[in-house]
Every structure is written in C-alpha cells, then in structure tokens.
Amino acid sequence: MAAEMAEQPDVLRRLVERRGEVAAAVRRLVRGRLAGITLLARGSSDNAALYGRYILEMAARRPAGLTAPSIHTLYRAPVDLRGYLAVGISQSGRTPEIVTALRRLGEQGARTVALVNMPGSPLAGAADLAIELAGGEERAVPATKTVTATLLALAIVAEGLGEVPWGGAEPATVPDRVAQLLDDPAPPARIAEDLDGADRLIATGRGLMLAAALETALKLRETSGILAEGISPADLRHGPIAAVGEGFPVIAFTAVEAGDPGAAGLVEMLRRRGARVRTVGPTPDAACPLPPDLAPALLPILAVVRGQQLAAAVARRRSLDPDHPAGLSKVTLTR
C-alpha cells in the first residue's frame, strides 16, 4: 500500500500529459444536446463517482446522478437513456455487474465512457470510449493510486463537457502537490495516535469533500476494522449526531468555499458535545493541512491522499497488514 501510494505523483503526471487528448475525445462523444449524466461504480470507485456526480453536473450544467446497477442486472428494467452520458468506473474493469450495467445503458441509448486501470478489460470493451488510468498493477487490496487517478480523470472528463471551476493550469500542479503531502506524513500520523483504542469513527465532509470523507471511512474499515462511517454534515445533523458524545472521534474534511458558513458551525457543535474532532483542510488551524491555494473543486484529490495516509498509519499502529485485510480480495466479482 505504501509503495503504491508513493507512485501517485507519477501516475497523475501521466494523466495530466493526456489531459487535452482525453477532454477532446469526450467532446467528440457528446456532440449535440446532453440530457444528463449517470455514473456507475462500486467500492472506492463509487466514492470517486460521487465526486464525478458533482463536478460533471457543474461543468455540463445537466443533472447527474448515480445509477443503481441492480436496476439493470437484477430487475432488468427498461430505461430510456437517449441523450445521456453514462460513465462506468472500475479499476479492474472486471466487475460483472458494472460491465453488464454499462452495456445495458448503452443499449438503452446512452453514450458510454469507461474509466479503467487495466487495458483490454471487459468494461473497456463495453464502452464507446475507454479512458485508461495507466496506473500500472495495483496489488494491495486497498485502492490508492487508482482512486486518485480516477478523481483526476473525472476532472478531465468535466473539462470535455463544459466550464470547470478551476484555472487552466491548476490540474497540472496536482501531481507535485500530492508528492508534497506524501513527504509530510506527520499530521496524519498524529491523528492516528489520537485514534488509539477507537473502534468507531465518523468522517464528514460537505459537497465535493464528501467523496473524501466516504473514501477515508472505507479505507479505515478496510485496513483497521474500525467501524468508520462517512456522512454529510446535513445527514449527520438529521439524527446520527445523537450518537456523538464525549470522546467520540470525528474526522472533518473542510474547504474554503463561499456560502458555506455551516462547516465551522458543525465542528464547533461537535466539540461542544465532547467529540474529538480533527480537521483536514486548507485552513491554518487544520490538524492535517491541505494547500490553501488550490481550487476547492480539485482539493478532494489531495484530501483522499490524506485519508490514505491516515488509514495506513492507523493500521501500522495496530500491527495490522493493510495490504491483505481479512476477508477481502482485490477484485470483488459482484453480479
């Protein structure tokens, strides 16, 4: 896991080099009026798809959502998807339900894109356009380099759909920024120390940062067996906050975004309840810092790296092997 995390800057650089080519291919595919966008994934890819749901809708100015694979694999319900773009995400490209569902989406009228790491995979073959992450083999069960590559690839797809909320040069800075975070493992290590003895945890983040919260919670479950739940601040306030009391650990992912006065308020409220809140964000008081000068829409890529560092550090402190979590395998063949 550590070795594959360290490969992320190079993987992201290779994607940035293909940025213009990939965005142009997406533009050619979606010529004409786009009715909407649907994304299809499982596991870590599903967390990345949530980021895609936000960023693709913002760029295309068309509604975007997540497809339930069972609609197509279990219920076989006919859906009119003419004018839609369907994006299937699978690092292995071999999850049967994702392959089947993307093929059916295409048959029902959608133009289809596959984001895959392995060339020549069944998912790539089922799509009108296959975008290879080219991350190389990923051997550890917890996905790391393929997740950040998927996030950046989705940002590039967004550039092919319309106006994006970042400057033209900013994506090219992401690989070096990731390298800087990887060279700074101390902040997540300190949070890992704070989590000694914890068997449950909440990770929370609003908007685009929710993807980072969900992915971090998944990584902690996978690598350490902590019952970690990712949840939006709004959903947390709607009931689950009752479970947060004295000493309850919370990881809060924050971003400096206009019109979001509730983020700081939530952290303050959690602390008043006695929760042990540790923040990950671009603010000066963050326990785990992120760069303050990167567009908020690209910041979740770096936040996910911080989550990976935290999960790896917690596993090491507990003398667990994050590469081979009990009961898990690299490819989950759901149907």
Buried (B, 14 or more C-beta within 10 A) or exposed (E): BBEBBBBBBBBBBBBBEBBEEBBEBBEEBBEEEBBBBBBBBBBBBBBBBBBBBBBBBBBBEBBBEBBBBEBBBEEEEEBEBEBBBBBBBBBBBBBBBBBBBBBBBBEBBBBBBBBBBBEEBBBBEBBBBBBBBBBBEBEBBBBBBBBBBBBBBBBBBBBBBBEBBBEEEBBEBBBEBBBEBBEBBEBBBBBBEBBEEBEEBBBBBBBBBBBBBBBBBBBBBBBBBBEBBBBBBEEBBEEEBEEBEEEBBBBBBBBEBEEBEEBEEBBEBBEEBEBBBBBBBBBEEBBBBBBEEBBBBBBBBBBBBBBBBBBBBBBBBBEBEBBBBEEEEBEEEEE
